[in-house]
Amino acid sequence: MKKIILGLFTLATVVLIVACSSDDTDSENSTNDGFDRSAMLSNWADNIIIPSYANLNVRLNAMVDAKNNFTAEPSQVNLETLRESWKDAYKAWQHVEMFNIGMAESTNYIFQMNVYPTNTIDIQQNIVNQNYDLSSVNNNDAVGFPALDYMLYGLADTDAELLEFYINSADAEGYRGYLSDLIDRMQTLTQTILDDWNNGYRDSFVNNTDNSATGSINLVVNDFIFYYEKGFRANKFGIPAGNFSPTPLPDRVEAYYNGHLSKTLALEGMDAIQNFFNGIAFESGNNGQSLDDYLDFLNTIKEGEDLSALITNRFNEAEAKIETLNESFAEQVETNNVAMTETFDTIQLAVVLLKVDMLQALDISVDFVDADGD
């Protein structure tokens, strides 16, 4: 077992690592540290990734049923049932968004499921023109959960007025058809990815233990860090708070039209992050092999403390800060944006630990371009 002692790293170090990553070869590297990488991959696949996809698929199937009832009879009761199924599925989505690997990557799954803010102009044009291709990259911002957010909450100020779009408007049939197509596509994509995991990809994923750019661990760890830094930190907090723009952008929050779900989704995402890092099974809650164990096995120390403990503490601090925010992040930005920027800063504290210290310990190179200036 080797001992790794990590010193202080500056922003220049981060830039250097990113710059050098493009020069790394894709050749397979032997892994002689003695850690059971296959056991970790098995835990990820069998206890976290596949169960998370299966749960999302169940939630989406329920949303399909609710949608079928609503489009057949657009009533207030059926609208509320559909909305609840959308919320349940959206929360389940937070547990799979980080796994942009395999068929999820090749089908642009995350871009078909959760690009926000949604493009309401494109949605309206699709409904009116009725010649849309939801699989087109041009519709990535007019599909998925954010598009449904608009279709279920954003069409009008009151539910009575919203229901008119589906009952008596000139394009009522188009609204019902677009809503139906959105949900059917989300379920079909998810079922396809789940089937792929269950019919061969799981085994190739677990057996691919190489320490190389195409090794399963390297790919998933990069996806995990990318999600934490971009999908979670930047998209949920930094962009709405104005960290990357001259002014705050409250309309860029997740579930903007719903108005009170953004905090819930963020906390769900934080749970997913912590559970993956610590190897917590999605269904049973059992603790299996994951990144915390790998770092402990390597006896990775930073400033006299276990790196795994430092990362866990940062995650706990981030979760505590999120808990203090308004249920509506848009309202939080508009009334007390300092709390949002402080939360962003707290989440940021784990980025260097993950992106520099952990990757150095695991001998993994960054495989994505960092261009947001952090």
Backbone torsions as a table, in degrees:
resi	resn	phi	psi	omega
1	MET	NA	134.8	179.9
2	LYS	-99.0	155.9	176.9
3	LYS	-109.9	128.9	-178.7
4	ILE	-116.3	122.9	177.3
5	ILE	-113.4	119.9	-174.8
6	LEU	-100.9	131.5	177.8
7	GLY	-92.8	-167.3	178.4
8	LEU	-78.7	139.2	179.3
9	PHE	-120.5	138.6	178.2
10	THR	-97.9	172.1	176.2
11	LEU	-57.8	-33.7	178.9
12	ALA	-61.6	-34.5	178.8
13	THR	-65.2	-42.3	179.0
14	VAL	-59.9	-46.3	179.9
15	VAL	-60.9	-41.5	-179.1
16	LEU	-62.8	-43.0	-179.9
17	ILE	-63.6	-43.9	179.3
18	VAL	-63.1	-42.9	-178.7
19	ALA	-63.5	-39.2	-177.5
20	CYS	-75.4	-20.3	-174.9
21	SER	-61.6	-31.2	-179.7
22	SER	-70.4	-16.9	-179.5
23	ASP	-93.9	-7.9	-179.4
24	ASP	-67.4	142.0	177.8
25	THR	-81.4	158.1	178.4
26	ASP	-92.1	7.9	-178.6
27	SER	-66.5	148.8	-178.7
28	GLU	-68.7	134.4	177.7
29	ASN	-109.1	136.4	177.9
30	SER	-69.5	143.9	179.2
31	THR	-113.6	105.6	-173.2
32	ASN	-113.7	19.8	-176.7
33	ASP	-80.2	-10.7	175.6
34	GLY	90.9	-6.3	179.7
35	PHE	-75.6	142.4	-179.3
36	ASP	-80.6	86.1	-177.8
37	ARG	-66.0	-34.9	179.4
38	SER	-63.8	-38.9	178.1
39	ALA	-63.2	-38.4	177.9
40	MET	-66.1	-44.7	179.1
41	LEU	-63.7	-37.8	178.2
42	SER	-64.1	-42.1	178.1
43	ASN	-63.9	-43.7	177.7
44	TRP	-59.0	-50.3	-175.5
45	ALA	-68.0	-51.7	-169.6
46	ASP	-80.9	-29.5	-172.6
47	ASN	-111.9	-13.4	-178.3
48	ILE	-122.6	-61.3	-171.1
49	ILE	-69.1	-56.7	-177.0
50	ILE	-63.2	-45.7	176.1
51	PRO	-61.0	-33.9	178.3
52	SER	-67.1	-42.2	176.1
53	TYR	-64.9	-40.4	179.9
54	ALA	-63.0	-41.6	177.8
55	ASN	-63.5	-44.0	177.3
56	LEU	-60.6	-41.2	-179.1
57	ASN	-63.3	-39.8	176.5
58	VAL	-61.7	-44.5	-179.6
59	ARG	-64.7	-38.0	179.5
60	LEU	-70.8	-36.2	175.6
61	ASN	-62.2	-39.4	176.6
62	ALA	-64.6	-35.9	178.2
63	MET	-68.9	-35.7	175.6
64	VAL	-60.8	-46.0	178.8
65	ASP	-61.9	-44.0	-179.8
66	ALA	-64.8	-37.7	178.4
67	LYS	-65.6	-42.5	179.7
68	ASN	-60.4	-40.6	178.0
69	ASN	-67.0	-39.6	-177.9
70	PHE	-69.6	-44.4	-178.7
71	THR	-68.4	-27.8	175.7
72	ALA	-75.4	-33.8	179.4
73	GLU	-146.1	90.7	-178.2
74	PRO	-72.8	83.1	-179.7
75	SER	-112.0	168.2	178.2
76	GLN	-63.3	-41.1	179.8
77	VAL	-62.7	-46.3	-179.2
78	ASN	-69.3	-30.5	175.4
79	LEU	-65.0	-44.6	-179.1
80	GLU	-65.0	-39.3	177.8
81	THR	-63.5	-41.9	178.5
82	LEU	-65.2	-41.2	178.3
83	ARG	-61.5	-43.0	180.0
84	GLU	-64.4	-38.2	178.7
85	SER	-68.4	-34.2	175.6
86	TRP	-64.5	-43.9	177.9
87	LYS	-61.0	-46.1	-180.0
88	ASP	-60.6	-43.0	-179.9
89	ALA	-68.7	-37.4	-179.5
90	TYR	-64.8	-39.5	176.5
91	LYS	-66.2	-40.3	178.0
92	ALA	-64.3	-33.7	179.5
93	TRP	-59.9	-34.3	-177.3
94	GLN	-59.5	-20.4	-177.8
95	HIS	-90.7	-6.0	179.6
96	VAL	-119.6	-13.3	-172.8
97	GLU	-59.7	-31.2	-177.2
98	MET	-73.9	-15.9	-173.3
99	PHE	-94.8	69.8	-179.1
100	ASN	-88.9	68.5	-173.1
101	ILE	-136.6	154.5	178.7
102	GLY	65.8	-134.6	-177.7
103	MET	-65.5	-27.0	176.7
104	ALA	-60.4	-40.0	178.6
105	GLU	-72.2	-44.3	-175.2
106	SER	-69.7	-23.2	179.1
107	THR	-99.9	6.9	-177.1
108	ASN	54.3	40.8	-172.5
109	TYR	-55.8	-49.7	-175.7
110	ILE	-64.6	-29.8	179.5
111	PHE	-76.6	-20.4	176.9
112	GLN	-89.0	-10.7	-173.2
113	MET	-112.0	-31.1	-170.9
114	ASN	-153.5	53.9	171.8
115	VAL	-92.8	117.7	178.3
116	TYR	-135.0	148.5	6.8
117	PRO	-72.7	149.3	177.6
118	THR	-73.5	155.9	-178.2
119	ASN	-97.5	97.6	-175.2
120	THR	-67.3	-29.2	178.4
121	ILE	-65.9	-45.0	178.3
122	ASP	-63.6	-39.5	178.8
123	ILE	-61.4	-47.1	-179.5
124	GLN	-64.1	-40.2	178.1
125	GLN	-65.1	-39.6	177.7
126	ASN	-62.0	-41.6	-179.7
127	ILE	-65.5	-42.8	-178.0
128	VAL	-72.4	-44.7	-175.0
129	ASN	-78.8	-30.0	177.8
130	GLN	57.4	33.4	177.5
131	ASN	-130.7	35.8	-172.9
132	TYR	-86.5	152.4	172.5
133	ASP	-121.1	101.6	-174.4
134	LEU	-65.2	-20.2	179.3
135	SER	-80.6	-11.4	-179.2
136	SER	-67.6	141.9	176.9
137	VAL	-61.3	-24.5	179.0
138	ASN	-68.1	-15.3	179.0
139	ASN	-107.5	11.6	180.0
140	ASN	-57.9	-30.8	179.7
141	ASP	-96.8	17.3	177.9
142	ALA	-130.1	19.7	-178.5
143	VAL	-135.6	179.8	172.2
144	GLY	75.2	-164.0	-177.0
145	PHE	-59.0	-42.8	179.8
146	PRO	-64.0	-37.3	177.0
147	ALA	-64.3	-39.9	177.2
148	LEU	-67.1	-34.7	174.7
149	ASP	-53.9	-45.5	178.6
150	TYR	-68.5	-44.3	-176.5
151	MET	-67.4	-27.7	-176.2
152	LEU	-98.9	-18.2	-175.7
153	TYR	-133.4	-24.7	-166.8
154	GLY	-102.0	-1.6	-176.7
155	LEU	-72.9	-25.6	-176.3
156	ALA	-155.9	170.0	-178.2
157	ASP	-80.3	-26.7	-179.9
158	THR	-123.5	158.7	179.1
159	ASP	-66.0	-35.7	179.1
160	ALA	-61.5	-43.8	178.6
161	GLU	-68.2	-37.9	178.8
162	LEU	-63.2	-42.8	-179.4
163	LEU	-62.2	-28.1	178.9
164	GLU	-61.2	-32.6	178.2
165	PHE	-61.6	-31.4	-177.0
166	TYR	-95.5	-9.7	-175.5
167	ILE	-112.7	-55.9	-168.4
168	ASN	-119.7	-3.5	-179.5
169	SER	-70.4	162.7	-179.3
170	ALA	-59.9	-29.7	-179.0
171	ASP	-109.9	29.3	-176.6
172	ALA	-57.2	-43.0	178.9
173	GLU	-63.6	-37.6	178.2
174	GLY	-66.6	-39.1	177.3
175	TYR	-64.2	-44.9	179.3
176	ARG	-65.2	-38.7	-179.6
177	GLY	-68.1	-41.1	-179.3
178	TYR	-67.8	-42.7	176.7
179	LEU	-57.6	-45.2	-179.9
180	SER	-63.7	-44.5	-178.6
181	ASP	-65.0	-38.5	178.3
182	LEU	-58.0	-50.1	-175.3
183	ILE	-70.4	-41.0	179.1
184	ASP	-61.1	-40.3	-179.2
185	ARG	-67.4	-41.2	178.8
186	MET	-60.5	-42.6	179.8
187	GLN	-68.7	-41.0	-179.3
188	THR	-63.8	-44.8	178.5
189	LEU	-60.6	-44.8	-178.1
190	THR	-66.6	-42.4	178.2
191	GLN	-61.6	-39.9	179.9
192	THR	-62.9	-43.7	180.0
193	ILE	-68.4	-42.0	178.2
194	LEU	-62.1	-43.6	178.0
195	ASP	-60.7	-38.6	-179.9
196	ASP	-64.7	-42.0	177.3
197	TRP	-62.0	-40.0	-175.5
198	ASN	-82.5	-10.4	-175.1
199	ASN	-124.9	50.3	172.7
200	GLY	124.0	-39.2	-175.2
201	TYR	-67.6	-33.6	179.4
202	ARG	-56.5	-46.1	-177.2
203	ASP	-66.8	-43.4	179.2
204	SER	-66.5	-33.6	177.6
205	PHE	-64.5	-48.6	-177.3
206	VAL	-67.9	-35.6	-177.2
207	ASN	-78.5	-13.8	-177.5
208	ASN	-87.9	74.9	-174.9
209	THR	-92.2	2.2	-176.0
210	ASP	-60.3	144.6	173.5
211	ASN	-90.6	77.1	-178.5
212	SER	-141.4	171.9	-178.2
213	ALA	-60.7	-26.0	-179.3
214	THR	-103.6	4.4	176.4
215	GLY	-68.8	147.9	-175.1
216	SER	-59.2	-43.1	-179.3
217	ILE	-63.1	-45.6	179.9
218	ASN	-60.0	-43.0	-178.6
219	LEU	-66.6	-46.3	-177.4
220	VAL	-68.6	-40.5	179.5
221	VAL	-62.7	-41.4	176.2
222	ASN	-63.7	-42.0	177.0
223	ASP	-61.3	-42.0	179.9
224	PHE	-60.8	-48.1	-179.1
225	ILE	-67.9	-41.5	178.3
226	PHE	-59.6	-43.6	179.0
227	TYR	-63.7	-46.1	-178.2
228	TYR	-60.0	-43.6	-174.9
229	GLU	-78.5	-41.4	-174.5
230	LYS	-101.2	-61.9	-175.8
231	GLY	-62.7	-35.1	-178.1
232	PHE	-94.6	-66.1	-175.2
233	ARG	-61.0	-52.7	-174.6
234	ALA	-77.1	-52.4	-173.7
235	ASN	-68.3	-43.5	-175.9
236	LYS	-78.7	-29.0	-172.3
237	PHE	-124.5	-56.4	-170.8
238	GLY	-63.4	-45.5	-178.2
239	ILE	-67.0	-50.3	177.0
240	PRO	-60.2	-35.9	-177.3
241	ALA	-75.7	-11.0	178.5
242	GLY	88.8	17.2	178.7
243	ASN	-64.8	-21.0	-177.3
244	PHE	-120.3	16.2	-178.5
245	SER	-146.9	163.4	-178.9
246	PRO	-62.6	-29.7	-177.7
247	THR	-136.0	159.2	175.6
248	PRO	-61.6	154.7	-177.8
249	LEU	-131.0	77.0	-174.8
250	PRO	-62.1	-23.1	-179.8
251	ASP	-79.1	1.9	180.0
252	ARG	-97.1	8.0	-179.3
253	VAL	-75.6	159.0	175.3
254	GLU	-70.3	141.2	-179.7
255	ALA	56.1	46.6	-175.8
256	TYR	-60.6	-44.8	-174.2
257	TYR	-73.8	-31.3	175.2
258	ASN	-61.7	-43.8	171.4
259	GLY	89.5	-10.5	-179.5
260	HIS	-148.8	27.9	-176.9
261	LEU	-117.3	-10.7	-172.6
262	SER	-62.4	-39.3	178.2
263	LYS	-66.3	-42.6	178.7
264	THR	-58.5	-44.2	179.9
265	LEU	-66.5	-39.0	179.7
266	ALA	-64.8	-42.2	179.1
267	LEU	-67.0	-36.0	176.1
268	GLU	-63.5	-42.3	177.3
269	GLY	-63.9	-38.4	178.1
270	MET	-64.5	-39.6	176.0
271	ASP	-61.0	-43.4	180.0
272	ALA	-61.7	-40.8	178.9
273	ILE	-62.5	-50.0	-178.7
274	GLN	-63.9	-42.7	-178.3
275	ASN	-65.1	-39.0	178.5
276	PHE	-66.9	-47.3	-178.5
277	PHE	-58.3	-37.7	-176.9
278	ASN	-95.1	-0.7	176.7
279	GLY	72.8	29.0	-178.1
280	ILE	-80.8	124.0	-178.7
281	ALA	-62.8	140.0	-176.0
282	PHE	-63.3	-42.0	-174.6
283	GLU	-92.8	-50.7	-173.6
284	SER	-84.9	-25.1	-175.4
285	GLY	80.1	6.3	177.8
286	ASN	-67.9	150.5	-178.3
287	ASN	-97.3	114.7	178.6
288	GLY	-114.5	-174.9	-177.5
289	GLN	-67.6	132.1	175.5
290	SER	-157.2	-160.3	-171.8
291	LEU	-65.5	-34.5	177.5
292	ASP	-61.6	-41.1	179.0
293	ASP	-67.7	-38.8	179.6
294	TYR	-62.3	-46.1	179.4
295	LEU	-64.8	-39.0	177.7
296	ASP	-66.6	-39.6	178.4
297	PHE	-60.0	-38.6	178.7
298	LEU	-80.5	-2.0	-179.4
299	ASN	54.0	50.2	-176.1
300	THR	-80.3	116.7	-175.4
301	ILE	-116.0	137.3	173.7
302	LYS	-132.8	122.2	179.1
303	GLU	52.9	39.1	175.3
304	GLY	83.2	2.4	-178.8
305	GLU	-125.3	155.0	175.4
306	ASP	-62.4	130.9	-179.6
307	LEU	-61.3	-38.9	-179.9
308	SER	-59.9	-39.6	179.3
309	ALA	-68.4	-39.1	178.0
310	LEU	-61.9	-44.1	179.7
311	ILE	-64.5	-45.6	178.5
312	THR	-59.1	-41.7	178.6
313	ASN	-62.9	-40.0	178.6
314	ARG	-64.6	-41.1	177.2
315	PHE	-61.4	-43.7	179.9
316	ASN	-63.4	-40.0	177.7
317	GLU	-64.1	-40.4	178.7
318	ALA	-64.4	-43.6	179.1
319	GLU	-62.0	-41.3	179.2
320	ALA	-62.6	-38.8	178.8
321	LYS	-67.9	-40.6	178.9
322	ILE	-61.4	-38.5	-179.0
323	GLU	-60.1	-24.5	-177.6
324	THR	-82.1	-9.9	-173.8
325	LEU	-82.7	164.3	175.4
326	ASN	-65.6	150.1	176.0
327	GLU	-58.2	-30.9	176.6
328	SER	-102.8	113.8	178.2
329	PHE	-67.9	-29.8	176.9
330	ALA	-62.7	-44.4	178.1
331	GLU	-66.4	-36.7	178.4
332	GLN	-61.6	-44.4	179.0
333	VAL	-62.4	-40.4	-175.5
334	GLU	-75.5	-28.7	-174.9
335	THR	-103.7	-33.5	-179.4
336	ASN	-155.1	76.5	-175.3
337	ASN	-70.2	-21.0	178.3
338	VAL	-57.8	-38.1	179.1
339	ALA	-63.8	-35.0	177.8
340	MET	-69.5	-44.8	-179.3
341	THR	-67.6	-33.4	175.9
342	GLU	-66.6	-37.7	176.8
343	THR	-65.4	-42.6	175.9
344	PHE	-56.4	-45.3	-179.0
345	ASP	-63.2	-37.6	179.2
346	THR	-68.2	-42.2	176.8
347	ILE	-62.3	-37.8	-178.5
348	GLN	-61.0	-28.4	-175.5
349	LEU	-59.0	-26.3	179.8
350	ALA	-86.5	-12.5	-174.2
351	VAL	-62.8	-48.8	-179.3
352	VAL	-65.6	-38.3	177.8
353	LEU	-58.9	-40.7	-179.5
354	LEU	-78.6	-47.6	-167.7
355	LYS	-81.3	-24.6	-179.9
356	VAL	-111.6	-61.2	-173.2
357	ASP	-66.2	-49.1	-179.7
358	MET	-66.2	-44.0	-179.5
359	LEU	-63.9	-37.0	177.5
360	GLN	-63.8	-43.9	-179.1
361	ALA	-63.6	-38.7	-177.8
362	LEU	-88.8	-2.0	-179.9
363	ASP	58.2	48.0	178.8
364	ILE	-118.2	136.9	178.1
365	SER	-96.2	147.3	175.2
366	VAL	-66.0	133.2	-179.0
367	ASP	-112.2	14.5	176.8
368	PHE	-130.3	158.1	-177.0
369	VAL	-88.0	129.8	176.9
370	ASP	-98.4	113.7	-175.3
371	ALA	-130.2	15.2	-176.8
372	ASP	-99.1	9.5	170.9
373	GLY	79.4	14.8	-180.0
374	ASP	-96.2	NA	NA
